[in-house]
């Protein structure tokens, strides 16, 4: 593994959908309009992420062209790695790409010796031992009141998988320590 990180400065997020008006209705997000959503997401991000922290964004970052992406990226703290989502694909040729440390479709990393597979979508099969390797994902917009078509499929996930998307995490990036605590609890509950 080429990508090894110290867990104290690592954060994960997904599915911010900056500038996506319809996502408010689609996911019952508690925002009055897209500007309110954008400003809340930016404030939450910068409240927890410092300028030198690492953020792995697992896709569906923003709608719009280069101007819209650049406007948002210039306001966010941290060094951002983008694991592209389905909404990002059409924009990857835009000239905002210089604001990311890396743009890729998937990524294997190691944080404090923990192997982690990053992908936009949850997988029921992913490389490595399911006990040793976590899979972090987005795409499915998990929420407390999730009643969407993905609900039955999400019940098939391994205890070592977690949705880092904003809908599942109070519209805020989650730290490595938070993810570790969540996955350790999931693993413990799965053994009962």
Residue frames as qw, qx, qy, qz and C-alpha x, y, z in Angstrom:
[[0.000, 0.887, 0.461, 0.000, 0.00, 0.00, 0.00],
 [0.459, 0.341, 0.006, 0.821, 1.46, 3.32, -1.06],
 [0.205, -0.624, -0.078, -0.750, -0.95, 5.56, 0.82],
 [0.569, -0.357, -0.635, 0.381, -0.30, 5.52, 4.56],
 [0.111, -0.684, -0.039, -0.720, -1.67, 8.20, 6.85],
 [0.142, -0.018, -0.696, 0.704, -1.59, 9.22, 10.49],
 [0.166, -0.572, -0.788, -0.158, -5.16, 8.92, 11.77],
 [0.208, -0.550, -0.421, 0.691, -5.12, 12.09, 13.85],
 [0.109, 0.486, -0.112, -0.860, -5.64, 14.32, 10.82],
 [0.049, -0.048, -0.841, -0.537, -7.77, 12.15, 8.52],
 [0.469, 0.306, 0.420, -0.714, -11.45, 12.75, 7.71],
 [0.139, 0.179, 0.882, 0.414, -13.99, 11.09, 5.42],
 [0.400, 0.449, 0.326, -0.729, -17.14, 12.38, 3.75],
 [0.193, 0.163, 0.820, 0.515, -19.30, 11.82, 0.71],
 [0.015, 0.610, 0.733, 0.300, -22.34, 13.06, -1.19],
 [0.112, -0.403, -0.245, 0.875, -22.13, 16.74, -0.33],
 [0.278, 0.616, 0.661, 0.327, -23.91, 17.48, -3.64],
 [0.123, -0.499, -0.084, 0.854, -22.97, 21.16, -3.46],
 [0.232, 0.298, -0.293, -0.878, -25.24, 23.25, -5.75],
 [0.194, -0.168, -0.907, -0.335, -27.70, 20.37, -6.21],
 [0.419, -0.169, 0.133, -0.882, -31.11, 21.88, -5.47],
 [0.784, -0.104, -0.393, -0.470, -33.10, 18.66, -5.98],
 [0.521, 0.082, -0.787, 0.321, -31.03, 16.65, -3.46],
 [0.206, -0.157, 0.479, -0.839, -32.75, 18.61, -0.67],
 [0.754, 0.014, 0.013, -0.657, -36.10, 17.12, -1.68],
 [0.757, 0.213, -0.606, -0.123, -34.76, 13.71, -2.78],
 [0.554, 0.042, -0.712, 0.429, -33.08, 13.08, 0.60],
 [0.450, -0.796, -0.379, -0.145, -35.32, 15.19, 2.83],
 [0.529, 0.063, -0.292, 0.794, -32.38, 17.37, 3.81],
 [0.235, -0.770, -0.505, 0.311, -33.29, 20.03, 6.40],
 [0.289, -0.238, 0.148, 0.915, -32.34, 23.06, 4.30],
 [0.350, 0.686, 0.352, -0.532, -34.58, 25.83, 2.98],
 [0.633, 0.759, -0.076, -0.133, -32.61, 26.16, -0.29],
 [0.886, 0.259, -0.126, 0.363, -29.32, 25.23, -1.97],
 [0.200, 0.708, -0.319, 0.597, -27.48, 28.28, -0.62],
 [0.631, -0.587, 0.295, -0.412, -28.47, 27.34, 2.95],
 [0.994, -0.053, 0.065, 0.065, -27.28, 23.76, 2.29],
 [0.677, 0.520, -0.211, 0.476, -23.96, 24.88, 0.75],
 [0.057, -0.731, 0.343, -0.587, -23.22, 27.31, 3.58],
 [0.796, -0.469, 0.248, -0.292, -24.07, 24.73, 6.28],
 [0.974, 0.117, -0.011, 0.193, -21.92, 22.04, 4.64],
 [0.486, 0.619, -0.269, 0.555, -18.97, 24.44, 4.27],
 [0.326, -0.701, 0.335, -0.539, -19.27, 25.67, 7.87],
 [0.923, -0.307, 0.174, -0.150, -19.53, 22.10, 9.24],
 [0.870, 0.342, -0.129, 0.331, -16.54, 21.00, 7.13],
 [0.329, 0.640, -0.310, 0.622, -14.31, 23.88, 8.24],
 [0.580, -0.659, 0.210, -0.431, -15.38, 23.49, 11.88],
 [0.916, -0.298, 0.270, -0.002, -13.80, 20.00, 12.05],
 [0.845, 0.293, 0.140, 0.424, -11.21, 19.99, 9.23],
 [0.304, -0.799, 0.153, 0.496, -8.04, 22.07, 9.60],
 [0.409, 0.803, -0.297, -0.316, -5.92, 23.44, 6.73],
 [0.110, 0.551, -0.822, -0.093, -3.36, 20.61, 6.97],
 [0.652, -0.002, 0.695, -0.302, -5.81, 17.75, 7.50],
 [0.057, 0.097, -0.855, -0.507, -6.54, 15.09, 4.89],
 [0.624, 0.256, 0.376, -0.636, -10.10, 14.63, 3.61],
 [0.112, 0.031, 0.910, 0.399, -11.18, 11.67, 1.53],
 [0.535, 0.303, 0.143, -0.776, -14.35, 12.69, -0.31],
 [0.380, 0.024, 0.915, 0.131, -16.04, 9.55, -1.61],
 [0.142, 0.252, 0.733, 0.615, -17.90, 11.13, -4.48],
 [0.041, -0.763, -0.571, -0.300, -20.80, 13.28, -5.63],
 [0.399, -0.223, -0.230, 0.859, -19.01, 16.43, -4.60],
 [0.109, 0.523, 0.103, -0.839, -20.71, 19.20, -6.56],
 [0.528, 0.615, 0.564, 0.157, -22.99, 19.98, -9.48],
 [0.175, 0.955, -0.023, -0.240, -22.12, 22.55, -12.11],
 [0.743, 0.573, -0.142, 0.316, -19.03, 23.40, -14.08],
 [0.655, 0.140, -0.327, 0.666, -15.55, 24.52, -13.18],
 [0.056, -0.524, 0.133, -0.839, -16.64, 27.91, -11.78],
 [0.726, -0.511, -0.094, -0.451, -19.07, 26.33, -9.31],
 [0.917, -0.149, -0.276, 0.248, -16.60, 23.67, -8.20],
 [0.500, 0.316, -0.264, 0.762, -13.74, 26.17, -7.81],
 [0.289, -0.613, 0.050, -0.734, -15.91, 28.56, -5.79],
 [0.857, -0.465, -0.078, -0.210, -16.64, 25.77, -3.27],
 [0.890, 0.032, -0.228, 0.393, -13.14, 24.23, -3.25],
 [0.303, 0.532, -0.242, 0.753, -11.46, 27.58, -2.48],
 [0.451, -0.597, 0.144, -0.648, -13.52, 27.78, 0.74],
 [0.939, -0.285, -0.149, -0.120, -12.83, 24.28, 2.13],
 [0.319, -0.736, 0.593, -0.069, -10.04, 23.41, 4.55],
 [0.796, -0.193, 0.573, 0.018, -7.78, 20.42, 4.07],
 [0.095, 0.418, -0.763, -0.484, -6.05, 18.45, 1.37],
 [0.761, 0.209, 0.317, -0.526, -8.82, 16.68, -0.52],
 [0.099, -0.148, 0.922, 0.343, -8.64, 13.31, -2.27],
 [0.654, 0.227, 0.052, -0.719, -11.67, 12.73, -4.50],
 [0.268, 0.063, 0.951, 0.139, -12.92, 9.21, -5.11],
 [0.275, 0.054, -0.347, -0.895, -15.24, 10.06, -8.00],
 [0.426, 0.305, 0.747, -0.410, -18.96, 9.39, -7.76],
 [0.407, 0.481, 0.718, 0.296, -21.55, 9.02, -10.49],
 [0.127, 0.947, 0.279, -0.092, -22.39, 12.76, -10.43],
 [0.306, -0.763, 0.325, 0.467, -18.71, 13.72, -10.70],
 [0.704, 0.073, 0.586, 0.394, -17.92, 11.75, -13.84],
 [0.463, 0.750, 0.370, 0.294, -19.08, 14.29, -16.42],
 [0.076, -0.995, 0.058, -0.041, -17.06, 17.07, -14.79],
 [0.803, -0.424, 0.203, 0.367, -13.65, 15.44, -14.43],
 [0.630, 0.363, 0.236, 0.645, -12.22, 17.25, -17.46],
 [0.069, -0.964, -0.152, -0.209, -12.85, 20.66, -15.91],
 [0.482, 0.534, -0.375, 0.585, -9.95, 22.80, -14.74],
 [0.526, -0.702, 0.211, -0.432, -10.79, 22.61, -11.01],
 [0.959, -0.065, -0.264, 0.083, -8.91, 19.31, -10.73],
 [0.455, 0.473, -0.439, 0.614, -5.76, 21.10, -9.53],
 [0.403, -0.573, 0.280, -0.656, -7.52, 21.68, -6.20],
 [0.949, -0.248, 0.038, -0.193, -7.46, 17.95, -5.39],
 [0.389, -0.601, 0.690, 0.109, -4.48, 15.93, -4.18],
 [0.088, -0.089, 0.940, 0.317, -5.73, 13.03, -6.31],
 [0.705, 0.195, 0.067, -0.679, -8.83, 12.08, -8.27],
 [0.082, 0.208, -0.963, -0.152, -9.45, 8.37, -8.67],
 [0.650, -0.194, -0.478, -0.558, -12.26, 5.83, -8.99],
 [0.866, -0.457, -0.199, -0.049, -11.24, 3.81, -5.93],
 [0.185, 0.715, -0.532, 0.414, -8.43, 3.81, -3.44],
 [0.840, -0.329, -0.388, 0.191, -6.75, 1.55, -0.91],
 [0.033, 0.762, -0.357, 0.539, -5.24, 3.39, 2.02],
 [0.680, -0.257, -0.593, 0.347, -3.79, 2.56, 5.39],
 [0.198, -0.743, 0.124, -0.628, -4.54, 4.76, 8.39],
 [0.429, -0.554, 0.588, -0.405, -2.78, 3.90, 11.65],
 [0.084, -0.240, 0.964, 0.079, -2.14, 0.41, 10.22],
 [0.554, 0.379, 0.637, -0.379, -5.87, -0.08, 9.43],
 [0.166, 0.044, 0.722, 0.670, -6.45, -1.12, 5.79],
 [0.365, 0.570, 0.427, -0.600, -9.34, 0.75, 4.20],
 [0.295, 0.263, 0.702, 0.593, -10.92, 0.41, 0.76],
 [0.178, 0.516, 0.216, -0.810, -12.59, 3.61, -0.48],
 [0.114, 0.252, 0.760, 0.587, -15.24, 3.58, -3.18],
 [0.319, -0.132, -0.058, -0.937, -18.30, 5.68, -3.96],
 [0.774, -0.173, -0.297, -0.531, -20.66, 2.69, -3.76],
 [0.612, -0.407, 0.624, -0.266, -20.93, -0.04, -1.12],
 [0.548, 0.333, -0.725, -0.250, -19.68, -3.44, -2.26],
 [0.902, -0.302, 0.138, -0.276, -20.69, -6.86, -1.00],
 [0.918, -0.011, 0.089, 0.386, -17.35, -8.16, -2.27],
 [0.170, 0.945, -0.258, 0.107, -14.16, -6.15, -1.95],
 [0.693, 0.404, -0.521, 0.291, -10.52, -7.08, -1.88],
 [0.048, 0.429, -0.665, 0.610, -8.92, -8.29, 1.30],
 [0.291, -0.292, -0.880, 0.235, -10.26, -9.99, 4.35],
 [0.282, -0.706, -0.370, -0.534, -13.55, -8.50, 5.53],
 [0.672, -0.644, -0.282, 0.233, -12.25, -8.73, 9.10],
 [0.607, -0.295, 0.051, 0.736, -9.02, -6.85, 8.36],
 [0.176, 0.109, 0.340, 0.917, -10.13, -4.34, 5.72],
 [0.226, 0.581, 0.494, -0.606, -12.84, -1.74, 6.13],
 [0.249, 0.391, 0.567, 0.681, -14.87, -0.41, 3.24],
 [0.053, 0.551, 0.316, -0.771, -16.04, 3.18, 3.41],
 [0.199, 0.380, 0.702, 0.569, -18.58, 4.40, 0.88],
 [0.233, 0.266, 0.181, -0.918, -21.30, 6.93, 0.08],
 [0.179, -0.035, -0.734, -0.654, -23.89, 6.97, -2.71],
 [0.294, -0.409, -0.853, -0.136, -26.82, 5.46, -0.78],
 [0.202, -0.472, 0.053, -0.856, -27.60, 8.50, 1.40],
 [0.491, -0.331, -0.776, 0.216, -28.16, 6.46, 4.56],
 [0.199, -0.437, 0.200, -0.854, -30.23, 8.30, 7.16],
 [0.233, -0.040, 0.795, -0.559, -32.09, 7.46, 10.35],
 [0.618, 0.376, 0.416, -0.552, -35.39, 7.37, 8.46],
 [0.093, 0.361, -0.743, -0.556, -34.05, 5.58, 5.40],
 [0.684, 0.293, 0.565, -0.356, -36.98, 4.14, 3.51],
 [0.411, 0.638, -0.408, -0.507, -35.47, 4.21, 0.02],
 [0.917, 0.270, -0.221, -0.194, -34.88, 1.34, -2.36],
 [0.453, 0.504, -0.668, 0.306, -31.43, 0.71, -0.88],
 [0.542, -0.522, 0.404, -0.520, -32.73, -0.04, 2.64],
 [0.978, -0.102, 0.126, -0.133, -32.99, -3.86, 2.21],
 [0.787, 0.457, -0.259, 0.322, -29.59, -4.02, 0.52],
 [0.022, 0.721, -0.447, 0.530, -27.91, -2.00, 3.26],
 [0.777, -0.442, 0.304, -0.329, -28.89, -4.69, 5.76],
 [0.978, 0.162, -0.030, 0.130, -26.57, -7.10, 3.89],
 [0.300, 0.808, -0.396, 0.318, -23.43, -5.06, 4.51],
 [0.734, -0.044, -0.521, 0.433, -20.52, -6.33, 6.59],
 [0.476, -0.821, -0.239, 0.207, -19.91, -4.85, 10.01],
 [0.551, -0.354, 0.196, 0.730, -16.63, -3.47, 8.63],
 [0.234, 0.439, 0.467, 0.732, -18.44, -1.20, 6.16],
 [0.102, -0.646, -0.452, 0.607, -19.72, 2.32, 6.83],
 [0.288, 0.755, 0.407, 0.425, -21.50, 5.08, 4.91],
 [0.416, -0.312, -0.162, 0.839, -19.45, 8.28, 5.42],
 [0.098, 0.549, 0.467, 0.686, -21.96, 10.37, 3.46],
 [0.039, -0.211, 0.262, -0.941, -23.19, 13.64, 4.92],
 [0.633, -0.336, -0.293, -0.633, -26.79, 12.41, 5.24],
 [0.843, -0.248, -0.472, 0.074, -25.56, 9.71, 7.65],
 [0.640, -0.152, -0.323, 0.680, -23.21, 11.99, 9.65],
 [0.156, -0.822, -0.332, 0.436, -24.97, 15.23, 10.58],
 [0.466, 0.861, 0.113, 0.169, -23.80, 16.87, 7.33],
 [0.227, -0.875, 0.427, 0.010, -20.22, 16.88, 8.61],
 [0.619, 0.442, -0.643, 0.083, -17.01, 15.00, 7.70],
 [0.864, -0.491, 0.035, -0.102, -16.19, 12.19, 10.15],
 [0.065, -0.763, 0.641, -0.042, -12.74, 11.65, 11.62],
 [0.560, 0.242, -0.792, -0.004, -10.82, 8.40, 11.46],
 [0.026, -0.100, 0.802, -0.589, -11.34, 8.07, 15.24],
 [0.603, 0.138, 0.258, -0.742, -15.12, 8.39, 14.82],
 [0.756, 0.284, -0.451, -0.379, -15.20, 5.82, 12.01],
 [0.349, 0.261, -0.864, 0.251, -13.03, 3.44, 14.05],
 [0.272, -0.020, 0.680, -0.681, -15.38, 3.68, 17.04],
 [0.714, 0.230, 0.017, -0.662, -18.44, 3.11, 14.83],
 [0.705, 0.308, -0.606, -0.200, -16.96, 0.10, 13.03],
 [0.164, 0.218, -0.873, 0.404, -15.65, -1.44, 16.26],
 [0.475, 0.069, 0.513, -0.712, -19.17, -1.16, 17.73],
 [0.763, 0.303, -0.227, -0.524, -20.71, -2.68, 14.58],
 [0.515, 0.317, -0.796, 0.041, -18.24, -5.58, 14.72],
 [0.091, -0.120, 0.805, -0.574, -19.00, -6.16, 18.40],
 [0.625, 0.174, 0.292, -0.702, -22.77, -6.16, 17.76],
 [0.710, 0.346, -0.471, -0.392, -22.38, -8.57, 14.84],
 [0.310, 0.262, -0.891, 0.205, -20.80, -11.13, 17.13],
 [0.373, -0.045, 0.627, -0.682, -23.83, -11.24, 19.43]]
